[in-house]
Each structure stands twice: as structure tokens, then as C-alpha cells.
Amino acid sequence: TDETDMLDGLLLAGGVILLDLILLELLQGFKKESDYKTARRLLMALPTEQALNRQSALTAADHCRLLRKKDITIRATADMIIATWCINRGIPLLYKDCDFVAIRTHLSLQNALMV
């Protein structure tokens, strides 16, 4: 897909920031121990940032409330935390998820494929 091609290029160029929340979501999905260990080793080589603090939690809640007023429900709290982190820093997000499309439509989330 376009997203995986872009991710490959960003990984080679060193242009990826991994949020701790995304690290958790990625690693919890592995069933085989050997796959988990390999993924963990590779992911730990990426720069990692903390996704949530008090202020970003308040901002994410504001974003959720704004979207809910427009009858839009974001299914995963983690998606709103990730989007808020990116919005607060002006960093584009590489995604393929309908929740992020809704967030981008009504908030200032940038899609990395469109930058």
C-alpha cells in the first residue's frame, strides 16, 4: 500500500517517531515469542516519545467533546491520544484508519501521505 511504501522510506531515512502507546499496541499483538522479541528489538531502535501527560489528556478530551458535538464518535481513546499528540506538535501522522479520517476532517491533523 501507499502507507507501507511511505513507512519503509521513512524508516530508512530515520524519519519515524514512535509513541509509547503505539509501541504497546504493536507489541501486544504478537503471539509467537520469537516474533515478539524480534519486533521489540527492532522497535526499541526507534526514538520513542511519551504520548500523554496532563495537558494533552485535557486537550484530547476537548477534541473528543468537539467531535461528539458533531455526532462523531472516535472508537478508540488511543486514536484520539495519538492524534492529539500529532496535532499539538504539527507532526503528520501516517495512518489508514477511518477514525483518523474523521479527526483530520474536523481538527488540524495532518495526513503524512498528503504532506
N, C-alpha and C positions, 0 to 999 in steps of 0.2 A: 504494500500500500504506500501511498504518498507519505503517511506518517512514519512508517518503519524506515523508508528511504531517508527521510529527514533525520530521524533519530540516529541512524548509522553514521551519517555525515557529522552530526553534532558530537557524537561520541568520539569520532576520530579527531575532530578539531578541538576537543576539550570544552565544548560549549554547553554542557549539561550541569544543572544544579539539581540535586536530589533532595527532596524534602523528607524529613524523618518519617512523616506519615505515609508517604509513597513507599519508602523503604519497607515499612511494616506491611503495607498492602501487597507489595511484590513478594516478599519472603514468606508470608503466611500461606501462600498458595501452593508451595512445593510439597509434594507427597513423598518423593524419594529423598532420602537423606543426602545422597551424593549430589543430586541436583541442587538441593538447598545449600550445601556447603560451597559448591562452585559459584552459584549466584551470589551468595553472601560475600565471598572473597572478591568477586568482580565488582559488586556494587559498593563495597567499602572503599574502593579506589576512587570513587567519585566524591566531589565536595558535597557535604550534607549540611542542610540548614534546618533550624527548628521552625516548624510550621505554625505554632500557636503560642501566643502569650496573652496577657490580659487584654491589651488594647486590640489585638487582632481578633480575639474572641468577640469583643463588643462590636467591632466593625462587621464581622461575619454575621452576627445576629441581626444587625441593621440591614445587611444585604438580604438575608432571608425574609425579614419582615417586609422590605420593599417589594420583593418578588411575590410574596404571598398576597400583598395588596393588589397585585396584577393577576391574581389567580394562577400563579406559577409556583409549583412545589418542587423543590430540589430533593430528590430521593435520598441522597447520601450526604450527611453532615460533612463527611470528609471532603466531598467535592467542593462544598462552599468554603471550607478552610483553605484548601489548595487554591481555589480561585481568588479568594481574598488576599492570600499571600502574594500572588502574582500581580493583582490589581494594585496593591499598596506599593509595590516596588517597580511597577511598569515593565514587568518581565513577561514576555509572551509565553503561553502555555501550549505545549504540543499535546493534543487530545483527539479522541474520536469517541465522544460520549454526548448524548443528547442533553444532559443536564448542563454541560459547559456551553452548548449552543444557546440554551435559554439564558444563561448568565451573561454570555457575550452580547446577546441581543439587547439586554436591559441595563447592563453595567459596563464598565470600561475594560473588560477582559480582552486581551489580545490573543488571537489565534496565531501560533508560530508559523503555520503554513501561509498566512496572509501578510506576514511582515516583510 
